[in-house]
Amino acid sequence: MNDKTFRVLEFDKILARLSTYASSELGKELSLALKPSIVREEINKWQAETTEARELWQSVQRIPLGGIADLRQPLKKAGIGSILSPEELAAIGETFRAGRLMKDFFSEEKKQSSPTLAGLAAGLEAFPHVEQAIDRAIEPEGKVKDNASPKLAKLRTQIRSLQNRVRDKLDALVRGSETQKYLQEALVTLRNGRYVIPVKQEYKQALPGIVHDQSASGATLFVEPMAVVELNNQLRQVEAEEEQEVARILAALSALVGGVATPALANLQILARLDLAFAKARYSQALGGTEPLINNQGFIRLLAARHPLLAGEVVPIDLEMGKDFHTLVITGPNTGGKTVSLKTVGLLSLMAQSGLHLPAGSGSETGIFTGIYCDIGDEQSIEQSLSTFSSHMTNIVSILKQAQTETSLVLLDELGAGTNPAEGATLAIALLEEFHRRGVRTIATTHYGDLKVFAYNTPGVQNASVEFDPQTLAPTFRLLVGLPGRSNAFAIASRLGLNEAIIEKARKLLSPGERRVEDLIGEIVKERSLLEQERRDASSL
């Protein structure tokens, strides 16, 4: 797998959508970093996690996913003896609680119904003594409680008493008729931790005290009157003792956390993986997804598959390859859905190998591909001044070096386009023959009629087309495996009222090869019609 494949198939957009269903930042981080696996046991495990999580999510039970915080830095700090802030300790207490509730959630009953997730949750460790100690001392919003210790409770009571005494004295002073004329405003405020009143500059000498600050204009001085200096000194002394007691409490709690930092970090990883599993489950529910079967034979069967990034009414496709044939040539009109079909196969393969459910019918199946290689769209580099054909060839040369076996999936859009049609068609056939010889699972879209003949005459290669409705002059976006695309130019011209004599003359001007392609398609259509009739006759017996 490579970044170009992820970009072309828009796998990053799938991960971005998946991340919106995660409940924690850790879960979002795992979602955005998700990569496909090439190990069958791992893929099956991931798929089982998604399926079990979806069943639990759809049940009436509430999943305890709240309160999971990214504690990696605080836990590492505590592990080396640093003192944590009250906010960090509050987050640790909440996350320890989340881990305990998640461990309890996967009870004996869950071990039977959700064995994979229960096995993951079994690795969670509870820290009730640390959780309780934090809960006794720290408010949820990250403040140290008054009753965190008897000494702290006493000190804070003294602080409130001294604050009230200072304010009462200053309130009486600012309300006094004699004092008011010296003040800019009748209020009590704080500067540098000391209670002060705003005195007009010109009355500095009339109201003795300590100046702690002045306004930007210099017209106002913030003065601590001498009448409250002693009380303010007492207040600052008690506040200093309170700060020391808070520091002692935080140090003690940090030491408790430090003692369990290593298993707590392991807990975080498990909680993040559980959050990822439930994010996959919620995304599966949003997509109407199903768990795909996984095989090692490079076999793909997609039933009523939909591209997950398309909005509105999406026409599903049915596609099967890897048993009777492992090369598929798709033909049909522009904007008819060929490229979407190509991308759907590639993207759903990436999703399946990442443990994601597929927006497809039950019974869908994907192989395990060690490499998925794409040449889709015009990715030419302006800086390199490459033509469209040169750009495509550069990509294909690179793909040829890497895609060697049946564990590779190659997706080629408009193979051979951008050059002389005759040379482009023969080059496209030669490339498909080489990929086919290697056993590579290959899907190619094309406009070249010669490739339809190649697919029809070559064992292990199959035609497919995107359907076109000549009555509405529009594609239906249905993918028809086994049927090559027909040229619709004459049908469209006739439908639009072009003289039939002109159309007939145009038919006669077709080259023998082009007529042979149309005759071939006519034979295939006739064969399919006969088979359909035989099937209907047999079912009616």
N, C-alpha and C positions, 0 to 999 in steps of 0.2 A: 504494500500500500504506500502511496505517496501523497504529498500535499496537493499536487496538481489534480489527482483524481478526486480528492475531497472537495476541492474548489469547483471543478467542472460539474460534478454531480450535486453540488450545493449541500453536501453533508453538514457543513458548518451551520447552515440555516436550520437543519433538523436539530442539531445540538442546542442552538439558541432557543428554539421552541421548547425543547425538552427542559432546559434550565429554568424556564418560567414556572414549571410545575414542582420544582424543588422547594422545600420549606426552609432551608438554611443556606448560608453562604457556602458552607462546606459542600453541600449537595449540589449547589449551582456550579461550583468549581469542578467537581467530578463530572458533572453533566457536560460541561464545555470541553473537558479534556478527554472525553470518551473516544476510544479507538477500537476498531474491529479486532477480534481475536482470530487466530487461525488454528486454535486448538479445540477440537470438537467437544471435549469434556467441559472446558471452560465456557464455551458458547451455550451448551445445554444447561449448565448451571445458571448462567445469566438469564436465559429464557425462563427457567423454572422460577427464579426470583421474581421476574416481572409478572408471570402468571399468578403466582401465589399472592403477590402484593396487590394485584388487581382484584382478586377474589376477596381479599380482606378489605380493600378500599370500598368495594361495592356492598359489603355487609353493613349491618347497622352499627358496628362497633367503631368507636372513635380511636384513631391511631395517634399515639402520644408523640407527635413529631415536633411539638412546640418547645421553645427554650433551648435549642441547640445553637451554641455560639462558637465562633472560631477562637479557640483558646490556645492555639499552638504557641504563640509568643508568651502569654501570661504563664502557661505551664512550664515553659523552658526557663523563664525568669525565676519562677518559684523553685525549680529544680536546682538552680545554682545559688539559691539563698537570697535572692532579691525580695524586697518588700513590695507587695501588690497594692494597687489602689482599691478603695472601696467598690468602685465600679467594676473592676476586674474580678474582685471576689464575688460580687453579686452575680455576674455572668457565669462564674464557675459553679456557684451554688445551683443556679437554674439548670445548667448543663448536666451537672451530676444528678439532679432530680430527673431530667429527661432520660438519662441513661438507666436509672433505676426503674422508672416507669416502663421503659421499652423492654427491659429484661423481664419485668413482671408480666408484661403484656403477652409475651410468648410463653404461655403456661404449658402444662402437659398436654392440654387439648390442642394447642397450636402446633405442638411437635408432630401431631398426627396429620393435621390438615395442611400445615405449611412447613414441612420438614427442612427445606433449604434455608428459608429465612430464620427459622427457629435455631438452626445450627449456627447461623451467623450471629444471631443475638445471644447465643449461649456464651460467646466470648466476652460479653459485657461484664464489667465488674462494678459493683455498687460500693459507695464510700459513705455510708450513713453517718458516721461520726464526724466527717468533715462537712457534709451537707448540713447536719444539724447545728454544728458550731457556727457556720456561716449564717444560717437562718436566724440564730439567736442574736447575732451581733450586727448584721448588715440588712438594711432595708432593701427591698427589690429594686428601687431606683438608684441604689449605690451610695447610701449614707450610713454612717455608723449610728446604731441605735443608742438612745440614752441609757438603756439598761444593758448595754453590752458588758458592763462590769459595774459592781457597786460603787467603785471609786469614780467612774465616769458619770454615773447618775448623780452623785453628790456634787461633783464639780460643775455640772451643767445646771444644777439647781442654784448653786452659788452665782453662776454667771448670769442667769436670768434675774436673780434678785438684785445684783449689782447694776445690771443694765436698767432695770426699772427705777432704781434709786437715782442713777445719773439722769435718766430721761425726765423723771419727775422734777428734779432740781432745775434742769435746763428749760423744761416746759414752763415752770413758774417764772423763770427769768425772762423768757421771750414774751410772756403774756403781761409782764409788768409795764405799766404806762411809762415809767421812767426809762426803761430799757428799749422799748420799741422804736424810739426815734433814732437809735444807733444802728438798727438792723436794716439790711436790704429786704429780708423776708422774715416772718415769724415762724421759723422752722428749725428743727434739730436734725443734723445730718452727721455722716461719718467721714473722717479723713485719717488715713494711716491707722485705722483701727481705733481712733479716739473720737468721742462724741464732741461735736463743735457746733457753733452757731455762726451765721453769715453777718459780719459786721462791716459797715461802711468804712472805707479807707480813712475818711477825715475824722472818724470817731475812735480811731485805734487807741488813743491814750485814755479815752473816757471809759473804756471797758477793759480792765487789766486781764491779761491771760496769755496763753502761748499760741502763736500763729503757726498753723500747720500747713496752710495752703492759701492761694489767692486765685481769683478768677482770671481769665485770659486778658481782660481789660485792665486788671489791677484795681478796679473800683470796689471789689469785695474781698475781705480777708476772712478766712475761716479760723475762728478763734476758739480755743478751749479755755473757758473762764476759770480763773483761779479757784472758784468755789467747788469745781468738780475735778480738779487735777488729782487729788488724793484718791477719790473714788475711781477715777479712770485708771490710776496706777494699780489699785487693787484688782480692778477688772482685768487689766492686761496680764497681771501675775497669775490669776486663776485661769485665764485663757491659755497661757503658756503651759500650765500644768495639764489642762485639758488636752492640748495638742500632744504632749508627751504620752498621756494615757492612750489616746487614739493610736499613736504610733506603735505603742506596745501591743495593743490589741491587733493591729494590722500585721505586725511582725509575727505574732503567735499564730494567727490564721494562715499567713503565708507559709510558715514552717509546716503546718499541717498539710497544706496543699502540696508543698515541695516533697513531702514524704510519699505522696501517691502520684507524683507527676508522670512517671513512666507508664504505669497502667492506665492513667487518665488519658494520656496521648493515644494509647492503643484504643481506648474507648471511642475517641473522636473519629478515628478511622472507620470503626464499625458503624457508628451512628451516621457518618457521611454515606457509607455504602447502603445502609438501610434507607436513608433519605433518597438516594439515587434510585433504588428499587421502586420506591413508591412514586417517584417522579415518572419513571418509565411506565408504571401502572396507570397513572393519571393521563399520560400522553396516549397510551394505548386506548384508554376509554374515549378520549377525545377523537381519536382517529377511527374508532370502530375497529380496532386492530385484533389480530389473532396470532397465536403462537405458531410460527412455522416449524415444520420438520427440518432437521439438519442432516445432511448426508456427506460422505467423503468421496462420492463418485462424480462430482461436478454436475449433478442433475438439478435442473431448475423446473419447478412447476408453480406457476403463478395463476391463481384462480380469482377472477374478478378483482384484479389488482388496480389500485389507483395511485397516481402520483401524489404524495402527501403534501406537496407545497402548492398544488393547484387549488384555486378557489372556485366556488360555484358548483354547478352540476358537472362532475367529472365522469367521462365515459370509461368504465373499467376495461381492462384487457385480460385475456387468457393467453398464456404462453407456456409451452413446455419444450424443453430441449435438454440434450445430454444423454439420451438413451438411443432412440432411433436415429437421431442426427445431432451433431454438435456445432453446426454452422448454420446460421439463419440469415437470409437475404431479404430485407424488407423494401418494397417499392410502393409508390403511391404519390399523390399530388403534394405539392408544397403546402405547408400549414395543415397537413392532414393528420398529423400526430406521429409521424415516424420517429422524430427526434425525442418526443415525449416518451414513446414506448421504449426507446433505447435507454434514456435516463432512468425510467421507472425500474427496469431490470437491474441496472447498476446500483441505484440508490437503495433499492429494497435489499439487495445482497449485502451492502454495507450495514444497513440497519439490522438485518438478521444476525450478522456476525458480531454485532455490538450488543446483542441481548435485547433489542427492541422488537416489539410486535409489529406485524406488517399490516398496512391498510389493504387487506386482501381476504379472500374467503378461506374458511377452515379447510385444512388439507393442503394448503400451499407449502412448498418445499424449496429449499435452496441448498446449493452445494457450499463447500468451504473453499474459498479462493485465496491463495497466498498473494495473488496480485490481481487488481482490477485496473485495466489500462484503457484510457479514453482518448479518442481524437474526435472531439465534438465541438462544433462551432469554429469560428474563425479567430484563432488566437495569435495571428501573425504579429510580429513585433515591428512597429514603425521604425524604431531605432535601428533594427537590423535590415530594414528595407526588404523584407521577405514578401514574395507574392503569396497569394492564398494557397496555391499548389505547393510551393516550396515549404510553407509553414506546415501544411498537412504532412508532407513527406518527411520533414524533420521529426515530427512527432512519431510517425509510423516507424521510421528507422530506429528510434529509441525504443519503441514498443517491441519491435522484432528482437532486440537484444535481450529483453527481459522475459517476454512471454514464451515459455518453452514447452509447457506441458498442459495436461488437462486441469491442473489446478489454477490456471490463468483464465480470466474472463476479459475479452477484448471487445470494445464497443467503438465502431467506426461509423461516423456520420458522413454521408455523401462521399463514399470511397471513390477515389479517382477523379473527383471534380476539380475544376479550375484549370484544365488543360485541354488539349485536343481530344474530342470525344472518343475517337477510335483508339488512341494511345491510352487514354484514361481508362477505358473499359478493359483493355487487355492487361494493363498494369493491375487493375482492381482484381481481375480473375487470378492473376499470378500470385498476388498477395493472399487472397483467400485460400488458394491451393496450399500455400506454405503454412499458414496458420492451421488449416485443416489437417495437413500431414502431421503436424506436431500434436494434434489432439486438443488444441486450445479451443475453449468455448468462445465462439465468435458470433457477434451480431453486427451486421453492416446494413446501412441504408444506402440506396442508390437510385438514380434515374435511368441507368443504363439498361437497355433491354437485353444485351448480351449476358448480363449477370443472371437474368431470369432463366435463360436457357442453361447456363452453367449449373445453376442450383437444381434445375429439373433433371439434368443428365448425370449429376455427380452423386454417388452414394454417400450418405451421411451429411448431405447439404439439403436444406429445405427452403422453399419460397415462403414469403408472407407478404401481406399488403395491408395498407390502411384503406378502408372502404370509402368509395365516393358515390354519392347519389346523383345520377344524371338528371333526375327530375328536378331536384332543388338546386343543382349545380354547386353542391357544397359537400365537404367531407363529413362522414358520420363519426370519425375518430375511432371506429371499431378496428381492431387488429385481427386479420384473418390469416391464421397460420395454415400453410398448405396451398394457398392461392396467391399467385403473383399479381401485381397490380397491372391493370389494363390502362392503355392510353385512352384518355377521356376527351381528347381534343375534338374528334369528329362528333362525338355525342353532344358535347357542349355547343359546338358550332351549329349543329342541327337544331338543338333546343332553342338557340337564340335566333333561328330563322334564316341561316345561310342556305342559299340555293343548293338543293340536293345534287344537282349535276356537278357543281363545283366540288362538293364533298367527295363524290364518287371519283372524280378525276384525281383528287388528292390521294385517295386510297390507292389508285393505280400507280401513283408516283412513288409509293413506299418501296424501299429496297427489298430484295428477296429475304434478307435477314430479318428485317422489321416485320414483313408479312409472316415469316415463320414464327416469330415470337407471338404475334397476335393469334395465329392458328393454334399454337401450343397452349396459350391461355384458354382458348375456346375449348380445346380437348379436356383440359383440367376441370374447367367449369362443368362440362358435360359429365365427366366421370363423377365429380362430387354430387351432381344432381341425381345421377343414377344410384349412388350409394345412399343418399338421403332418402330416396324413394324406397329402396330395398329395406332400409332401417324402419321406415314408417309402416311398410307392409308387414314386416316381421313383428312389430310391436302391436299391430292390430289383430294378430292371430291369437 
